[in-house]
Amino acid sequence: MTTASSPATAGSKARVGVQRFGTFLSGMIMPNIPALIAWGIFTAFFIEVGWTPNADLATIVGPFIHYALPLLIAYTGGSMVYNVRGGVVGVIATMGAIAGSDLLVANFNATLPEGESQLGQVHMFIGAMILGPLAAVTMKWLDSLWDGKIRAGFEMLVNMFSAGIWGFVMAVVGFYPIAWLVNGLMQALGNAVSWLVDMNLLPLTSIIIEPAKVFFLNNAINHGVLTPLGVTEASETGSSILFLLEANPGPGLGLLLAFTFFGLGAARASAPGAAIIQFFGGIHEVYFPYALMKPVLIVALIAGGMTGVTTNMLLGGALRAPAAPGSIIAVLLQTATGAYFAVILSVVLSAAVTFLIAAVILRASRKRDLAAMASTDDAFGAAITQTEAAKGKSSDALRNLRGGAATQADGDGGAATVTERQINNIVFACDAGMGSSAMGASVLRNKIKKAGVEGVTVTNKAIAALDPSADLVITQNQLTDRARHQTPDAVHVSVDNFMNSPRYDEVVELVQDQHEKKS
């Protein structure tokens, strides 16, 4: 149960920075996914090409995507920075951007010759992701200027008018520079995607997306670019292929199936369960460690992703709204009318291609991997565990052989024992705090319950939501640096796989020992 303490490199700092940015974007989008799903259901049923066209109910679709969703995102982003006050000011600012964007589009269309194709509305998703936090952080700063300086009895008056006035100012900022900036950006991104489609190069996006997913950098791409562009396209045509670029569960399934048949040790044993969770539960994070343990497998993921995108391009596969989580169930529920064959085939083919390439890689490196397994610290640790089991009890001497299995890196690169801090609150943390961390928390919670330990809570959170109340934080290896930065005083445990890690047994043993000594 160790966390490595190594000097941070420029590359790792950059990676952590992008991860943190992606997590913040995800924090604005993920809570509002139900609203996106509801909008997708409205489009599926009631637009002209829907399952049950209804001209009256279809009038909900436009205002929903143009006003409700951006304002929800703005409120969420603002409240993440400055609670309800930040959320309200963020909504006011974003309303200015929506109105400014509409005026820009109307003025541009008025200059076009009659009969020429006109621009459609630009939906302020990106504007909301900019203005919600920006309005909140500036409001928070302004409030700090007169904090403690307001005469008693005037607090409410100052608070209400300051938020209203600053909301007005930020709405003007949204109306002019932000609306202009976002309209130009969306136009440029839209033209880039159109060019990729026209040139049949859209599959090349997998070269960026698949490695980004494995290194937990996908949220910046997915929520920052693909979702806004996909929603814009879907509002005009009823569906978008962009929703499938990142959400396709096929490549991850193919990789896990390859480990199921050709993997070794714990990876092979855990792969079937991980495949079920990834494919049906939509928690893609469970396959990331399998790719990271042999990075060349990312080639198989890229090939599978490109196969899926190509299939959807050729056959017209698309979704009406984002599929979140990326489960085959969510994908099928959001699939556009007439696109089921293409979408299902894209998942099957992407899984098959990833499986075949990954199988070749795993088979080719089998002897080398077997030799490596025999000499790893994990094998040594397993031997120690086996010896303890044979003895019928744990041993301090054997525990010491683990090389400080229960340690927390300190600022100087030394180690302080976990037992120096009483562990009462264990938190699993991941990017969004919903999928993989919830699964890991459930697994450990059951283990602690079976061990008969009481008084220890096990919860799951987004890394950005971690607070000092956490005694022990469990994260996947790639995310530990960010978690440690968020809660430097907590004990941090890195795991390869939230679903099945030997670290869980060590945590259970630790809390058992602590509670026995306490009693």
ZAMARGU-4260 file (C-alpha; in steps of 0.2 Angstrom, whole numbers, plus 5000, padded with zeros to 4 digits):
<rodrens>
0) 5000/5000/5000 | 5013/5012/4994 | 5014/5028/4985 | 5030/5032/4976 | 5038/5048/4980
5) 5047/5054/4965 | 5052/5072/4958 | 5038/5079/4948 | 5043/5081/4930 | 5038/5094/4918
10) 5028/5081/4908 | 5019/5075/4924 | 5015/5092/4929 | 5008/5096/4912 | 4998/5079/4913
15) 4991/5083/4930 | 4986/5101/4924 | 4977/5094/4909 | 4968/5081/4920 | 4963/5095/4933
20) 4956/5105/4918 | 4947/5090/4912 | 4940/5086/4929 | 4933/5104/4931 | 4925/5103/4914
25) 4918/5086/4919 | 4912/5093/4935 | 4901/5105/4925 | 4894/5093/4913 | 4892/5077/4922
30) 4878/5083/4934 | 4868/5089/4919 | 4869/5073/4909 | 4851/5069/4915 | 4846/5085/4906
35) 4855/5080/4891 | 4847/5063/4891 | 4830/5071/4893 | 4833/5082/4878 | 4838/5067/4868
40) 4822/5058/4873 | 4812/5074/4867 | 4821/5074/4850 | 4820/5055/4848 | 4801/5055/4850
45) 4794/5072/4844 | 4805/5080/4831 | 4799/5078/4812 | 4810/5063/4810 | 4807/5056/4827
50) 4798/5040/4832 | 4781/5049/4836 | 4782/5066/4828 | 4773/5080/4837 | 4774/5098/4831
55) 4768/5105/4848 | 4779/5095/4859 | 4794/5097/4847 | 4794/5116/4852 | 4802/5111/4868
60) 4818/5104/4859 | 4825/5121/4853 | 4823/5131/4870 | 4829/5116/4880 | 4846/5115/4870
65) 4848/5134/4867 | 4844/5141/4885 | 4841/5127/4898 | 4856/5117/4895 | 4869/5131/4894
70) 4861/5140/4909 | 4862/5123/4919 | 4880/5121/4915 | 4884/5139/4920 | 4875/5137/4936
75) 4884/5121/4940 | 4901/5129/4936 | 4898/5145/4946 | 4892/5135/4961 | 4908/5124/4960
80) 4918/5140/4963 | 4906/5150/4974 | 4891/5140/4979 | 4874/5147/4975 | 4880/5165/4974
85) 4892/5160/4961 | 4880/5150/4951 | 4867/5164/4950 | 4880/5176/4944 | 4886/5163/4931
90) 4868/5161/4924 | 4866/5180/4922 | 4883/5181/4913 | 4879/5167/4902 | 4862/5174/4897
95) 4872/5189/4890 | 4882/5177/4880 | 4867/5168/4873 | 4859/5184/4868 | 4875/5191/4860
100) 4878/5175/4850 | 4860/5176/4843 | 4863/5194/4838 | 4879/5190/4829 | 4871/5176/4820
105) 4856/5186/4815 | 4867/5201/4809 | 4879/5189/4799 | 4864/5180/4791 | 4856/5197/4786
110) 4872/5200/4775 | 4871/5184/4765 | 4863/5184/4748 | 4846/5177/4746 | 4846/5158/4745
115) 4863/5156/4752 | 4864/5144/4767 | 4863/5153/4783 | 4871/5150/4800 | 4862/5141/4813
120) 4861/5146/4831 | 4877/5143/4842 | 4873/5135/4858 | 4883/5143/4872 | 4890/5127/4880
125) 4908/5133/4879 | 4902/5150/4884 | 4894/5143/4899 | 4909/5134/4904 | 4919/5150/4903
130) 4907/5162/4910 | 4900/5152/4925 | 4917/5149/4934 | 4923/5167/4928 | 4908/5176/4935
135) 4909/5166/4951 | 4928/5168/4954 | 4927/5187/4951 | 4911/5189/4962 | 4921/5179/4976
140) 4935/5191/4974 | 4924/5207/4975 | 4915/5200/4990 | 4932/5198/4999 | 4936/5217/4996
145) 4922/5222/5008 | 4921/5207/5019 | 4919/5213/5037 | 4917/5231/5032 | 4899/5232/5030
150) 4889/5240/5044 | 4877/5229/5053 | 4860/5229/5045 | 4866/5232/5028 | 4873/5215/5024
155) 4858/5209/5014 | 4856/5225/5004 | 4875/5225/4999 | 4875/5206/4995 | 4860/5207/4984
160) 4864/5223/4975 | 4883/5218/4972 | 4878/5202/4965 | 4865/5210/4953 | 4877/5224/4948
165) 4891/5212/4945 | 4880/5200/4936 | 4875/5214/4924 | 4893/5218/4921 | 4897/5200/4917
170) 4882/5199/4906 | 4889/5213/4895 | 4906/5204/4895 | 4897/5189/4889 | 4886/5199/4876
175) 4901/5206/4867 | 4919/5198/4869 | 4914/5180/4875 | 4900/5178/4862 | 4911/5184/4848
180) 4925/5172/4854 | 4914/5157/4856 | 4905/5160/4840 | 4922/5161/4831 | 4929/5146/4840
185) 4914/5135/4837 | 4914/5140/4818 | 4933/5135/4817 | 4930/5118/4826 | 4915/5115/4816
190) 4924/5118/4800 | 4938/5107/4806 | 4926/5093/4809 | 4918/5095/4793 | 4934/5095/4784
195) 4939/5079/4792 | 4922/5071/4787 | 4924/5077/4769 | 4941/5071/4768 | 4936/5054/4776
200) 4949/5058/4790 | 4938/5057/4805 | 4945/5040/4811 | 4961/5049/4814 | 4954/5057/4829
205) 4956/5040/4838 | 4975/5043/4838 | 4972/5057/4850 | 4956/5051/4859 | 4961/5033/4864
210) 4978/5037/4872 | 4970/5052/4880 | 4957/5041/4888 | 4970/5029/4895 | 4979/5043/4903
215) 4963/5051/4910 | 4964/5066/4899 | 4949/5062/4889 | 4937/5074/4899 | 4945/5089/4892
220) 4942/5083/4874 | 4925/5075/4877 | 4917/5089/4887 | 4927/5103/4880 | 4925/5099/4862
225) 4915/5084/4857 | 4900/5087/4867 | 4897/5105/4862 | 4900/5101/4844 | 4889/5086/4844
230) 4875/5095/4853 | 4875/5108/4840 | 4875/5096/4825 | 4862/5085/4834 | 4851/5101/4836
235) 4851/5104/4817 | 4851/5086/4810 | 4844/5076/4824 | 4860/5066/4828 | 4879/5066/4828
240) 4893/5054/4825 | 4904/5064/4837 | 4895/5057/4852 | 4902/5040/4847 | 4920/5045/4846
245) 4924/5043/4864 | 4909/5033/4871 | 4911/5018/4860 | 4913/5003/4873 | 4920/4992/4859
250) 4939/4995/4861 | 4939/4993/4879 | 4929/4977/4878 | 4941/4970/4865 | 4956/4974/4876
255) 4948/4965/4891 | 4943/4950/4881 | 4961/4948/4875 | 4967/4948/4893 | 4954/4936/4898
260) 4961/4923/4885 | 4979/4928/4884 | 4983/4938/4900 | 4993/4932/4915 | 4990/4932/4933
265) 4979/4944/4942 | 4976/4953/4926 | 4969/4938/4917 | 4958/4933/4933 | 4950/4950/4934
270) 4948/4954/4916 | 4931/4945/4914 | 4923/4955/4928 | 4930/4971/4922 | 4923/4967/4904
275) 4906/4966/4911 | 4907/4982/4921 | 4915/4991/4907 | 4903/4985/4893 | 4887/4985/4903
280) 4891/4997/4917 | 4899/5010/4906 | 4914/5013/4918 | 4928/5014/4905 | 4941/5017/4918
285) 4942/4999/4923 | 4952/4995/4907 | 4964/5009/4908 | 4976/5000/4920 | 4977/4985/4908
290) 4983/4996/4894 | 4995/5005/4905 | 5003/4989/4911 | 5009/4987/4893 | 5008/5003/4884
295) 5010/4996/4867 | 4992/4989/4869 | 4987/5007/4865 | 4990/5003/4847 | 4976/4990/4848
300) 4964/5003/4856 | 4968/5016/4842 | 4965/5003/4829 | 4949/4998/4837 | 4943/5016/4839
305) 4947/5020/4821 | 4938/5004/4815 | 4922/5010/4825 | 4923/5028/4818 | 4925/5021/4800
310) 4910/5010/4802 | 4899/5024/4808 | 4905/5035/4794 | 4902/5023/4781 | 4885/5017/4787
315) 4878/5032/4796 | 4880/5028/4814 | 4876/5042/4826 | 4868/5046/4843 | 4854/5059/4847
320) 4863/5064/4863 | 4878/5060/4873 | 4879/5042/4880 | 4884/5044/4898 | 4890/5033/4905
325) 4898/5025/4890 | 4888/5009/4892 | 4881/4998/4877 | 4864/5001/4885 | 4866/5020/4885
330) 4873/5020/4868 | 4858/5010/4861 | 4846/5021/4870 | 4853/5036/4862 | 4855/5028/4845
335) 4846/5038/4831 | 4832/5030/4821 | 4839/5019/4807 | 4856/5019/4814 | 4855/5003/4825
340) 4864/4992/4813 | 4878/5004/4810 | 4881/5008/4829 | 4880/4989/4834 | 4892/4984/4820
345) 4904/4998/4825 | 4905/4992/4843 | 4907/4973/4837 | 4920/4977/4824 | 4930/4989/4835
350) 4930/4976/4849 | 4936/4962/4837 | 4950/4973/4830 | 4956/4978/4847 | 4955/4960/4853
355) 4965/4953/4838 | 4979/4965/4839 | 4980/4964/4858 | 4980/4945/4857 | 4995/4945/4846
360) 5004/4958/4857 | 5000/4948/4873 | 5005/4931/4865 | 5021/4938/4857 | 5027/4945/4874
365) 5021/4930/4885 | 5038/4922/4889 | 5045/4939/4893 | 5030/4943/4904 | 5031/4927/4914
370) 5049/4930/4917 | 5045/4948/4923 | 5031/4941/4935 | 5043/4930/4943 | 5055/4944/4948
375) 5043/4958/4953 | 5039/4965/4970 | 5021/4959/4968 | 5027/4941/4967 | 5037/4944/4982
380) 5023/4951/4991 | 5011/4937/4986 | 5024/4925/4993 | 5024/4934/5009 | 5005/4934/5010
385) 5005/4915/5006 | 5018/4913/5020 | 5007/4922/5032 | 4992/4912/5027 | 5002/4896/5030
390) 5006/4903/5048 | 4988/4906/5051 | 4991/4924/5057 | 5000/4940/5051 | 5018/4943/5057
395) 5027/4960/5061 | 5043/4953/5053 | 5034/4948/5037 | 5025/4964/5036 | 5042/4973/5038
400) 5048/4963/5023 | 5035/4971/5012 | 5046/4987/5012 | 5034/4998/5021 | 5018/4992/5013
405) 5008/5004/5023 | 5016/5020/5020 | 5013/5038/5015 | 5025/5048/5006 | 5030/5064/5015
410) 5037/5080/5008 | 5055/5075/5009 | 5053/5058/5000 | 5053/5048/5017 | 5040/5038/5024
415) 5028/5040/5039 | 5018/5025/5044 | 5000/5024/5041 | 4996/5019/5059 | 5001/5037/5065
420) 4984/5042/5059 | 4968/5035/5064 | 4958/5029/5049 | 4939/5033/5051 | 4935/5040/5034
425) 4941/5032/5018 | 4937/5040/5002 | 4939/5033/4984 | 4942/5047/4972 | 4941/5048/4953
430) 4939/5061/4939 | 4920/5063/4941 | 4917/5054/4958 | 4904/5043/4950 | 4909/5028/4941
435) 4925/5019/4945 | 4927/5027/4962 | 4909/5021/4967 | 4913/5004/4962 | 4929/5003/4972
440) 4920/5010/4987 | 4907/4997/4986 | 4920/4983/4985 | 4930/4990/5000 | 4914/4993/5010
445) 4909/4975/5008 | 4926/4969/5014 | 4926/4980/5029 | 4909/4974/5033 | 4913/4956/5032
450) 4929/4959/5043 | 4917/4965/5057 | 4925/4983/5058 | 4913/4997/5063 | 4915/5015/5063
455) 4924/5017/5047 | 4915/5026/5032 | 4919/5022/5014 | 4913/5035/5002 | 4917/5041/4984
460) 4921/5058/4978 | 4928/5068/4963 | 4946/5073/4966 | 4941/5091/4965 | 4929/5088/4980
465) 4941/5080/4992 | 4942/5089/5009 | 4952/5088/5025 | 4940/5076/5032 | 4947/5061/5022
470) 4959/5051/5033 | 4964/5039/5018 | 4962/5042/5000 | 4962/5028/4987 | 4965/5033/4969
475) 4971/5025/4953 | 4990/5027/4950 | 4988/5041/4936 | 4978/5052/4948 | 4987/5050/4964
480) 4997/5066/4962 | 4982/5077/4960 | 4973/5069/4975 | 4989/5071/4986 | 4989/5090/4980
485) 4971/5091/4986 | 4973/5083/5003 | 4991/5083/5007 | 4988/5078/5025 | 4978/5062/5021
490) 4986/5045/5019 | 4986/5041/5000 | 4985/5023/4992 | 4988/5020/4974 | 4980/5005/4965
495) 4980/4999/4947 | 4962/4993/4947 | 4948/4999/4958 | 4938/4983/4955 | 4951/4970/4962
500) 4966/4976/4971 | 4977/4967/4984 | 4979/4984/4993 | 4961/4983/4999 | 4965/4968/5010
505) 4980/4978/5017 | 4968/4993/5021 | 4956/4981/5029 | 4970/4974/5040 | 4976/4991/5044
510) 4959/4997/5051 | 4956/4980/5060 | 4973/4982/5069 | 4969/5000/5073 | 4952/4996/5080
515) 4958/4981/5090 | 4971/4992/5098 | 4959/5006/5102 | 4947/4993/5110
</rodrens>
